[in-house]
Amino acid sequence: MPDLLEQAVEPGEYAGRLQRVRAAMAERNLGALIVSDPSNLFYLTGYDAWSFYTPQCLVLPAVGEAHFFARAMDAAGAAYTSNLRAEQIHGYPEDLVHRPDVHPYDWIAAHARELVPAGADVGIEGDAHFFPVRAYLALDNGLPGHRLVDSGELVNWIRLVKSPHELRQLRIAGAIAAQAMRIALDQLRPGRRQCDLVAEIMAAQAIGTPEHGGDYPAIVPMLPTGEAAGTPHLTWTDRPFRAGEATTIELAGVFGRYHAPLARTVMLGDPPQRLRETAKVVADGMQATLSTIRPGVTGSAVHAAFNDVIAAHGLVKDSRIGYSIGIGYPPDWGERTVSLRSGETTVLSAGMAFHVILGLWMDGWGYELSEPVVVTGDGVEHLTDLSHELTIRR
């Protein structure tokens, strides 16, 4: 195992993860699990590379060693970043890349047959971003006598409660997020181009802190400005910031692929009364939300705490107010498990981590405030230390 990996992950961490995944596989009578989500590959093996745009997966049988399959030129990278031995790493031929007549999963299926017990159900990650239809069809054709079943984000749910090692990674990511946001809030001013500010944000994300350098985020910085602030998930242009406009900023600090997302709102000039009042209501809602989060409550109860605050002021938020976080790769830093919304029955436990994001998007204007937190034995641990007030630059 590479020295870098030994320094980053405590002994026994991977073994414990595999044990929990296999226990969940046994509950579902899965003879094998095919893992294609890059976050789950990282979680189970430590493999980390920008190779997820081509087919790659881990074949994890119920009994026996796991085997990793990737493009030939990328397979060598697994020797540097994963805890797998050379015999567990397999590279498919380069002439299978981007072909209309054959698919890499044809090759993977042929080599994986001996790993899968005869007649056993095989779990797949049907909702993973990098498991396309052609991959499914190739596996279905290449594993005759086996039924492919959706794993239902099996590994994602195992990741939900963080180990002490993971919590340390998240705390470092939170410090990087706070540093990047401070720079964004300080440097946003009239006349500056949006792209110039984003360059500083991205530099801050990579530089990190004096103690720890940063990693690349699963999502680029987002900063809807002016009338566009009424819509989330917009990125940047070369348009200059203007006095009299507000900007919502959402970014993440990342360390060792662990993400701490963070959102704030900046107003250039005196804020309109509606924005000032909304900022106060959302801050009160954040306090109520964070006060509700603790072991034993449901995601729905957390959502209700926020909704009660804003409803008293005639405000409505239809979308969720948070989601679980941890390891992230493009195009998303969420874990795709627990959402803080009405009807969420999952009971929170110590060690879960959430991005509590309170965004209200109106007709031509909006407001965002968020906080990455970890559920503790009696409440929450904040991963950042920034004020929850609207930032005003005059």
DRENLOFI-89345 format. One record per residue (C-alpha): residue in three letters; residue number from 1; x, y, z. Coordinates in steps of 0.5 Angstrom, whole numbers, plus 2048, in hexadecimal, padded with zeros to 3 digits. Layout:
<sites>
+---------+-----+-----+-----+-----+
: residuo : num :  c1 :  c2 :  c3 :
+---------+-----+-----+-----+-----+
:     ALA : NUM :   X :   Y :   Z :
...
+---------+-----+-----+-----+-----+
</sites>
This chain:
<sites>
+---------+-----+-----+-----+-----+
: residuo : num :  c1 :  c2 :  c3 :
+---------+-----+-----+-----+-----+
:     MET :   1 : 800 : 800 : 800 :
:     PRO :   2 : 803 : 807 : 7FE :
:     ASP :   3 : 806 : 80B : 804 :
:     LEU :   4 : 801 : 811 : 802 :
:     LEU :   5 : 7FB : 80C : 803 :
:     GLU :   6 : 7FD : 80A : 80A :
:     GLN :   7 : 7FE : 811 : 80C :
:     ALA :   8 : 7F7 : 812 : 80A :
:     VAL :   9 : 7F3 : 80C : 80C :
:     GLU :  10 : 7F4 : 809 : 813 :
:     PRO :  11 : 7F5 : 801 : 813 :
:     GLY :  12 : 7EF : 7FD : 813 :
:     GLU :  13 : 7EA : 803 : 810 :
:     TYR :  14 : 7E9 : 800 : 809 :
:     ALA :  15 : 7E8 : 7F9 : 80C :
:     GLY :  16 : 7E3 : 7FB : 810 :
:     ARG :  17 : 7DF : 7FF : 80A :
:     LEU :  18 : 7E0 : 7F8 : 806 :
:     GLN :  19 : 7DD : 7F4 : 80C :
:     ARG :  20 : 7D7 : 7F9 : 80D :
:     VAL :  21 : 7D6 : 7F9 : 805 :
:     ARG :  22 : 7D6 : 7F1 : 805 :
:     ALA :  23 : 7D1 : 7F1 : 80B :
:     ALA :  24 : 7CC : 7F5 : 807 :
:     MET :  25 : 7CD : 7F1 : 801 :
:     ALA :  26 : 7CB : 7EB : 805 :
:     GLU :  27 : 7C5 : 7EE : 807 :
:     ARG :  28 : 7C3 : 7EF : 800 :
:     ASN :  29 : 7C6 : 7E8 : 7FE :
:     LEU :  30 : 7CB : 7EB : 7F9 :
:     GLY :  31 : 7D0 : 7E6 : 7F6 :
:     ALA :  32 : 7D4 : 7EC : 7F4 :
:     LEU :  33 : 7D4 : 7F4 : 7F3 :
:     ILE :  34 : 7D6 : 7F8 : 7ED :
:     VAL :  35 : 7D9 : 7FF : 7F0 :
:     SER :  36 : 7D9 : 805 : 7EB :
:     ASP :  37 : 7D8 : 80B : 7EF :
:     PRO :  38 : 7DF : 80E : 7EF :
:     SER :  39 : 7DD : 810 : 7F6 :
:     ASN :  40 : 7DC : 809 : 7F8 :
:     LEU :  41 : 7E2 : 807 : 7F5 :
:     PHE :  42 : 7E6 : 80C : 7F9 :
:     TYR :  43 : 7E2 : 80A : 7FF :
:     LEU :  44 : 7E4 : 802 : 7FE :
:     THR :  45 : 7EB : 802 : 7FB :
:     GLY :  46 : 7EE : 809 : 7FC :
:     TYR :  47 : 7EE : 80A : 7F4 :
:     ASP :  48 : 7EE : 811 : 7F2 :
:     ALA :  49 : 7EF : 814 : 7EB :
:     TRP :  50 : 7EC : 818 : 7E6 :
:     SER :  51 : 7EA : 811 : 7E2 :
:     PHE :  52 : 7E3 : 811 : 7E3 :
:     TYR :  53 : 7E0 : 813 : 7DD :
:     THR :  54 : 7E2 : 80C : 7DA :
:     PRO :  55 : 7DF : 806 : 7DC :
:     GLN :  56 : 7E3 : 803 : 7E3 :
:     CYS :  57 : 7E0 : 7FF : 7E8 :
:     LEU :  58 : 7E1 : 7FB : 7EE :
:     VAL :  59 : 7DF : 7F4 : 7EE :
:     LEU :  60 : 7DD : 7F2 : 7F6 :
:     PRO :  61 : 7DB : 7EA : 7F6 :
:     ALA :  62 : 7D8 : 7E8 : 7FD :
:     VAL :  63 : 7DE : 7E4 : 7FE :
:     GLY :  64 : 7E5 : 7E5 : 7FC :
:     GLU :  65 : 7E9 : 7EB : 7FA :
:     ALA :  66 : 7E6 : 7F1 : 7F6 :
:     HIS :  67 : 7E9 : 7F3 : 7EF :
:     PHE :  68 : 7EA : 7F9 : 7EC :
:     PHE :  69 : 7E9 : 7FA : 7E4 :
:     ALA :  70 : 7EB : 801 : 7E1 :
:     ARG :  71 : 7ED : 803 : 7DA :
:     ALA :  72 : 7F4 : 800 : 7D9 :
:     MET :  73 : 7F8 : 807 : 7DA :
:     ASP :  74 : 7F4 : 809 : 7E0 :
:     ALA :  75 : 7F5 : 802 : 7E3 :
:     ALA :  76 : 7FC : 804 : 7E5 :
:     GLY :  77 : 7FA : 809 : 7E9 :
:     ALA :  78 : 7F6 : 805 : 7EE :
:     ALA :  79 : 7FD : 802 : 7F0 :
:     TYR :  80 : 7FE : 809 : 7F3 :
:     THR :  81 : 7F8 : 80B : 7F6 :
:     SER :  82 : 7F4 : 805 : 7F8 :
:     ASN :  83 : 7F5 : 7FF : 7FD :
:     LEU :  84 : 7F5 : 7FA : 7F8 :
:     ARG :  85 : 7FA : 7F5 : 7F6 :
:     ALA :  86 : 7FD : 7F5 : 7EF :
:     GLU :  87 : 7F9 : 7EE : 7EE :
:     GLN :  88 : 7F2 : 7F2 : 7EF :
:     ILE :  89 : 7F3 : 7F7 : 7EA :
:     HIS :  90 : 7F1 : 7F6 : 7E3 :
:     GLY :  91 : 7F2 : 7FA : 7DD :
:     TYR :  92 : 7ED : 7F9 : 7D7 :
:     PRO :  93 : 7F0 : 7FB : 7D0 :
:     GLU :  94 : 7F1 : 802 : 7CD :
:     ASP :  95 : 7ED : 800 : 7C7 :
:     LEU :  96 : 7E7 : 7FF : 7CB :
:     VAL :  97 : 7E6 : 806 : 7CC :
:     HIS :  98 : 7E1 : 80A : 7C9 :
:     ARG :  99 : 7DF : 805 : 7C4 :
:     PRO : 100 : 7D8 : 804 : 7C1 :
:     ASP : 101 : 7D8 : 7FD : 7C0 :
:     VAL : 102 : 7DB : 7FA : 7C7 :
:     HIS : 103 : 7DB : 7FD : 7CE :
:     PRO : 104 : 7E0 : 7FC : 7D3 :
:     TYR : 105 : 7DB : 7F9 : 7D8 :
:     ASP : 106 : 7DB : 7F3 : 7D3 :
:     TRP : 107 : 7E2 : 7F2 : 7D5 :
:     ILE : 108 : 7E1 : 7F3 : 7DC :
:     ALA : 109 : 7DB : 7EE : 7DC :
:     ALA : 110 : 7DF : 7E9 : 7D9 :
:     HIS : 111 : 7E5 : 7E9 : 7DE :
:     ALA : 112 : 7E0 : 7EA : 7E4 :
:     ARG : 113 : 7DC : 7E4 : 7E2 :
:     GLU : 114 : 7E1 : 7DF : 7E7 :
:     LEU : 115 : 7E0 : 7E4 : 7ED :
:     VAL : 116 : 7D8 : 7E4 : 7ED :
:     PRO : 117 : 7D5 : 7DD : 7F0 :
:     ALA : 118 : 7D1 : 7D9 : 7EB :
:     GLY : 119 : 7CA : 7DC : 7EB :
:     ALA : 120 : 7CB : 7E1 : 7F0 :
:     ASP : 121 : 7C7 : 7E8 : 7EF :
:     VAL : 122 : 7CC : 7EE : 7EE :
:     GLY : 123 : 7CB : 7F5 : 7F1 :
:     ILE : 124 : 7CD : 7FB : 7EC :
:     GLU : 125 : 7CC : 802 : 7EE :
:     GLY : 126 : 7C7 : 804 : 7E9 :
:     ASP : 127 : 7C6 : 80B : 7EB :
:     ALA : 128 : 7CE : 80D : 7EB :
:     HIS : 129 : 7D0 : 812 : 7E6 :
:     PHE : 130 : 7D5 : 80E : 7E2 :
:     PHE : 131 : 7D1 : 808 : 7E1 :
:     PRO : 132 : 7CE : 809 : 7DA :
:     VAL : 133 : 7C9 : 805 : 7D7 :
:     ARG : 134 : 7CE : 801 : 7D3 :
:     ALA : 135 : 7D2 : 7FF : 7D9 :
:     TYR : 136 : 7CB : 7FC : 7DB :
:     LEU : 137 : 7CA : 7F8 : 7D5 :
:     ALA : 138 : 7D1 : 7F6 : 7D4 :
:     LEU : 139 : 7D1 : 7F3 : 7DB :
:     ASP : 140 : 7CA : 7F0 : 7DA :
:     ASN : 141 : 7CC : 7EC : 7D4 :
:     GLY : 142 : 7D3 : 7EA : 7D7 :
:     LEU : 143 : 7D1 : 7E7 : 7DD :
:     PRO : 144 : 7CC : 7E2 : 7DB :
:     GLY : 145 : 7C8 : 7DE : 7E0 :
:     HIS : 146 : 7C9 : 7E4 : 7E5 :
:     ARG : 147 : 7C3 : 7EA : 7E7 :
:     LEU : 148 : 7C6 : 7F1 : 7E7 :
:     VAL : 149 : 7C2 : 7F4 : 7ED :
:     ASP : 150 : 7C3 : 7FC : 7EF :
:     SER : 151 : 7C7 : 7FC : 7F5 :
:     GLY : 152 : 7C3 : 802 : 7F8 :
:     GLU : 153 : 7C9 : 806 : 7F9 :
:     LEU : 154 : 7CB : 801 : 7FE :
:     VAL : 155 : 7D2 : 803 : 7FF :
:     ASN : 156 : 7D0 : 80B : 7FF :
:     TRP : 157 : 7CC : 809 : 805 :
:     ILE : 158 : 7D1 : 805 : 808 :
:     ARG : 159 : 7D5 : 80C : 808 :
:     LEU : 160 : 7D0 : 810 : 80B :
:     VAL : 161 : 7D3 : 80F : 812 :
:     LYS : 162 : 7DA : 812 : 812 :
:     SER : 163 : 7E0 : 80F : 816 :
:     PRO : 164 : 7E5 : 813 : 81A :
:     HIS : 165 : 7EA : 813 : 814 :
:     GLU : 166 : 7E4 : 816 : 810 :
:     LEU : 167 : 7E2 : 81B : 815 :
:     ARG : 168 : 7E9 : 81E : 815 :
:     GLN : 169 : 7E9 : 81E : 80D :
:     LEU : 170 : 7E3 : 822 : 80E :
:     ARG : 171 : 7E5 : 827 : 813 :
:     ILE : 172 : 7EB : 829 : 80E :
:     ALA : 173 : 7E6 : 829 : 809 :
:     GLY : 174 : 7E2 : 82E : 80D :
:     ALA : 175 : 7E8 : 832 : 80E :
:     ILE : 176 : 7EA : 833 : 807 :
:     ALA : 177 : 7E3 : 835 : 805 :
:     ALA : 178 : 7E3 : 83A : 80A :
:     GLN : 179 : 7E9 : 83D : 808 :
:     ALA : 180 : 7E7 : 83D : 800 :
:     MET : 181 : 7E0 : 840 : 802 :
:     ARG : 182 : 7E4 : 846 : 806 :
:     ILE : 183 : 7E8 : 847 : 800 :
:     ALA : 184 : 7E1 : 847 : 7FC :
:     LEU : 185 : 7DE : 84C : 801 :
:     ASP : 186 : 7E4 : 851 : 801 :
:     GLN : 187 : 7E5 : 851 : 7FA :
:     LEU : 188 : 7DE : 852 : 7F7 :
:     ARG : 189 : 7DE : 859 : 7F5 :
:     PRO : 190 : 7DB : 85E : 7F0 :
:     GLY : 191 : 7DE : 85E : 7E9 :
:     ARG : 192 : 7E2 : 857 : 7EA :
:     ARG : 193 : 7E0 : 852 : 7E5 :
:     GLN : 194 : 7DD : 84B : 7E7 :
:     CYS : 195 : 7E2 : 847 : 7E4 :
:     ASP : 196 : 7E8 : 84B : 7E8 :
:     LEU : 197 : 7E5 : 849 : 7EF :
:     VAL : 198 : 7E3 : 842 : 7ED :
:     ALA : 199 : 7EB : 842 : 7EB :
:     GLU : 200 : 7ED : 844 : 7F2 :
:     ILE : 201 : 7E7 : 83F : 7F5 :
:     MET : 202 : 7EA : 839 : 7F1 :
:     ALA : 203 : 7F1 : 83B : 7F3 :
:     ALA : 204 : 7EF : 83B : 7FB :
:     GLN : 205 : 7EC : 834 : 7FA :
:     ALA : 206 : 7F2 : 831 : 7F7 :
:     ILE : 207 : 7F7 : 835 : 7FC :
:     GLY : 208 : 7F3 : 833 : 802 :
:     THR : 209 : 7F6 : 835 : 809 :
:     PRO : 210 : 7FD : 836 : 80B :
:     GLU : 211 : 7FC : 82F : 80E :
:     HIS : 212 : 7F8 : 82B : 809 :
:     GLY : 213 : 7F8 : 82C : 801 :
:     GLY : 214 : 7F1 : 82C : 7FE :
:     ASP : 215 : 7EE : 827 : 7F9 :
:     TYR : 216 : 7EA : 828 : 7F3 :
:     PRO : 217 : 7E3 : 829 : 7F4 :
:     ALA : 218 : 7DD : 825 : 7F1 :
:     ILE : 219 : 7D9 : 82B : 7EF :
:     VAL : 220 : 7DD : 831 : 7ED :
:     PRO : 221 : 7DB : 838 : 7F0 :
:     MET : 222 : 7D4 : 83A : 7EF :
:     LEU : 223 : 7D2 : 842 : 7F0 :
:     PRO : 224 : 7CC : 844 : 7ED :
:     THR : 225 : 7CC : 84C : 7EC :
:     GLY : 226 : 7C6 : 851 : 7EC :
:     GLU : 227 : 7C0 : 84F : 7E9 :
:     ALA : 228 : 7C3 : 848 : 7E8 :
:     ALA : 229 : 7C4 : 847 : 7EF :
:     GLY : 230 : 7BD : 845 : 7EF :
:     THR : 231 : 7BF : 83E : 7EC :
:     PRO : 232 : 7C4 : 839 : 7EF :
:     HIS : 233 : 7CA : 835 : 7EC :
:     LEU : 234 : 7CC : 83B : 7E7 :
:     THR : 235 : 7D3 : 83C : 7E6 :
:     TRP : 236 : 7D7 : 842 : 7E4 :
:     THR : 237 : 7D8 : 846 : 7DE :
:     ASP : 238 : 7DD : 84C : 7DD :
:     ARG : 239 : 7D8 : 851 : 7DF :
:     PRO : 240 : 7DA : 856 : 7E4 :
:     PHE : 241 : 7D7 : 856 : 7EB :
:     ARG : 242 : 7D2 : 85C : 7EB :
:     ALA : 243 : 7D0 : 861 : 7F1 :
:     GLY : 244 : 7C9 : 860 : 7F3 :
:     GLU : 245 : 7C9 : 858 : 7F2 :
:     ALA : 246 : 7CA : 852 : 7F6 :
:     THR : 247 : 7CE : 84C : 7F5 :
:     THR : 248 : 7CD : 845 : 7F8 :
:     ILE : 249 : 7D3 : 841 : 7F9 :
:     GLU : 250 : 7D4 : 839 : 7F9 :
:     LEU : 251 : 7DA : 836 : 7FA :
:     ALA : 252 : 7DE : 830 : 7FD :
:     GLY : 253 : 7E4 : 82F : 801 :
:     VAL : 254 : 7E7 : 828 : 7FF :
:     PHE : 255 : 7EC : 824 : 803 :
:     GLY : 256 : 7ED : 81C : 801 :
:     ARG : 257 : 7E7 : 81C : 7FD :
:     TYR : 258 : 7E3 : 81E : 803 :
:     HIS : 259 : 7DE : 824 : 801 :
:     ALA : 260 : 7DC : 82A : 806 :
:     PRO : 261 : 7D7 : 82E : 802 :
:     LEU : 262 : 7D6 : 835 : 804 :
:     ALA : 263 : 7D1 : 83B : 801 :
:     ARG : 264 : 7D0 : 842 : 803 :
:     THR : 265 : 7CD : 848 : 800 :
:     VAL : 266 : 7D1 : 84F : 7FE :
:     MET : 267 : 7CD : 856 : 7FD :
:     LEU : 268 : 7D1 : 85B : 7FA :
:     GLY : 269 : 7CE : 862 : 7FD :
:     ASP : 270 : 7C8 : 863 : 801 :
:     PRO : 271 : 7C3 : 85C : 801 :
:     PRO : 272 : 7BC : 85D : 7FF :
:     GLN : 273 : 7B7 : 85C : 805 :
:     ARG : 274 : 7B5 : 855 : 802 :
:     LEU : 275 : 7BC : 853 : 802 :
:     ARG : 276 : 7BE : 855 : 809 :
:     GLU : 277 : 7B7 : 852 : 80C :
:     THR : 278 : 7B8 : 84C : 808 :
:     ALA : 279 : 7BF : 84B : 80B :
:     LYS : 280 : 7BD : 84C : 812 :
:     VAL : 281 : 7B8 : 847 : 811 :
:     VAL : 282 : 7BC : 842 : 80E :
:     ALA : 283 : 7C2 : 843 : 813 :
:     ASP : 284 : 7BC : 841 : 819 :
:     GLY : 285 : 7BA : 83B : 815 :
:     MET : 286 : 7C1 : 839 : 815 :
:     GLN : 287 : 7C2 : 83A : 81C :
:     ALA : 288 : 7BB : 836 : 81D :
:     THR : 289 : 7BE : 830 : 818 :
:     LEU : 290 : 7C4 : 82F : 81B :
:     SER : 291 : 7C1 : 82F : 822 :
:     THR : 292 : 7BD : 829 : 820 :
:     ILE : 293 : 7C2 : 825 : 81D :
:     ARG : 294 : 7C4 : 820 : 822 :
:     PRO : 295 : 7C4 : 818 : 822 :
:     GLY : 296 : 7BD : 815 : 822 :
:     VAL : 297 : 7BA : 81A : 81E :
:     THR : 298 : 7B7 : 819 : 817 :
:     GLY : 299 : 7B9 : 81D : 811 :
:     SER : 300 : 7B2 : 81F : 810 :
:     ALA : 301 : 7B2 : 822 : 817 :
:     VAL : 302 : 7B8 : 826 : 815 :
:     HIS : 303 : 7B5 : 829 : 80F :
:     ALA : 304 : 7AE : 82B : 813 :
:     ALA : 305 : 7B3 : 82F : 818 :
:     PHE : 306 : 7B5 : 833 : 813 :
:     ASN : 307 : 7AE : 833 : 80F :
:     ASP : 308 : 7AB : 836 : 815 :
:     VAL : 309 : 7AF : 83C : 816 :
:     ILE : 310 : 7AE : 83E : 80F :
:     ALA : 311 : 7A7 : 83C : 80E :
:     ALA : 312 : 7A6 : 841 : 814 :
:     HIS : 313 : 7A8 : 847 : 80F :
:     GLY : 314 : 7A4 : 844 : 809 :
:     LEU : 315 : 7AA : 841 : 806 :
:     VAL : 316 : 7AA : 83A : 802 :
:     LYS : 317 : 7B0 : 836 : 800 :
:     ASP : 318 : 7AE : 830 : 7FC :
:     SER : 319 : 7B5 : 82D : 7FB :
:     ARG : 320 : 7B9 : 829 : 801 :
:     ILE : 321 : 7BD : 82D : 806 :
:     GLY : 322 : 7C3 : 828 : 806 :
:     TYR : 323 : 7C6 : 821 : 804 :
:     SER : 324 : 7CC : 81D : 807 :
:     ILE : 325 : 7D3 : 81E : 805 :
:     GLY : 326 : 7DA : 81B : 805 :
:     ILE : 327 : 7DE : 818 : 7FF :
:     GLY : 328 : 7DC : 81C : 7F8 :
:     TYR : 329 : 7DE : 81B : 7F1 :
:     PRO : 330 : 7DB : 81F : 7EB :
:     PRO : 331 : 7D6 : 821 : 7EA :
:     ASP : 332 : 7D3 : 821 : 7F1 :
:     TRP : 333 : 7D6 : 821 : 7F8 :
:     GLY : 334 : 7CF : 81E : 7FB :
:     GLU : 335 : 7CF : 817 : 7FE :
:     ARG : 336 : 7C8 : 816 : 7FB :
:     THR : 337 : 7C5 : 813 : 801 :
:     VAL : 338 : 7C2 : 817 : 806 :
:     SER : 339 : 7BE : 81D : 805 :
:     LEU : 340 : 7BC : 822 : 80A :
:     ARG : 341 : 7B5 : 823 : 807 :
:     SER : 342 : 7AE : 822 : 809 :
:     GLY : 343 : 7AC : 81A : 809 :
:     GLU : 344 : 7B3 : 818 : 80A :
:     THR : 345 : 7B3 : 813 : 80F :
:     THR : 346 : 7BA : 811 : 810 :
:     VAL : 347 : 7BC : 812 : 818 :
:     LEU : 348 : 7C3 : 816 : 818 :
:     SER : 349 : 7C9 : 813 : 81C :
:     ALA : 350 : 7CF : 816 : 81F :
:     GLY : 351 : 7D4 : 816 : 819 :
:     MET : 352 : 7D0 : 818 : 814 :
:     ALA : 353 : 7D2 : 81E : 810 :
:     PHE : 354 : 7CD : 823 : 80C :
:     HIS : 355 : 7CD : 829 : 808 :
:     VAL : 356 : 7C8 : 82D : 80B :
:     ILE : 357 : 7C6 : 832 : 805 :
:     LEU : 358 : 7C0 : 837 : 806 :
:     GLY : 359 : 7BF : 83A : 7FF :
:     LEU : 360 : 7B9 : 83E : 7FD :
:     TRP : 361 : 7B9 : 840 : 7F6 :
:     MET : 362 : 7B4 : 845 : 7F4 :
:     ASP : 363 : 7B2 : 849 : 7EE :
:     GLY : 364 : 7B8 : 84D : 7EC :
:     TRP : 365 : 7BC : 84C : 7F3 :
:     GLY : 366 : 7BE : 847 : 7F8 :
:     TYR : 367 : 7C1 : 845 : 7FE :
:     GLU : 368 : 7C6 : 840 : 800 :
:     LEU : 369 : 7C9 : 83E : 807 :
:     SER : 370 : 7CC : 837 : 808 :
:     GLU : 371 : 7D0 : 833 : 80E :
:     PRO : 372 : 7D4 : 82C : 80D :
:     VAL : 373 : 7D3 : 829 : 814 :
:     VAL : 374 : 7D4 : 822 : 817 :
:     VAL : 375 : 7CF : 81F : 81C :
:     THR : 376 : 7D2 : 81E : 823 :
:     GLY : 377 : 7CF : 81A : 829 :
:     ASP : 378 : 7CB : 820 : 82B :
:     GLY : 379 : 7CA : 825 : 825 :
:     VAL : 380 : 7CF : 827 : 81F :
:     GLU : 381 : 7D6 : 829 : 81E :
:     HIS : 382 : 7D7 : 82F : 819 :
:     LEU : 383 : 7DC : 82E : 814 :
:     THR : 384 : 7DD : 835 : 813 :
:     ASP : 385 : 7DD : 83B : 817 :
:     LEU : 386 : 7DA : 841 : 813 :
:     SER : 387 : 7D5 : 846 : 815 :
:     HIS : 388 : 7CE : 844 : 812 :
:     GLU : 389 : 7CC : 84B : 811 :
:     LEU : 390 : 7CB : 84E : 80A :
:     THR : 391 : 7D2 : 851 : 808 :
:     ILE : 392 : 7D1 : 858 : 805 :
:     ARG : 393 : 7D7 : 85C : 801 :
:     ARG : 394 : 7D6 : 863 : 800 :
+---------+-----+-----+-----+-----+
</sites>
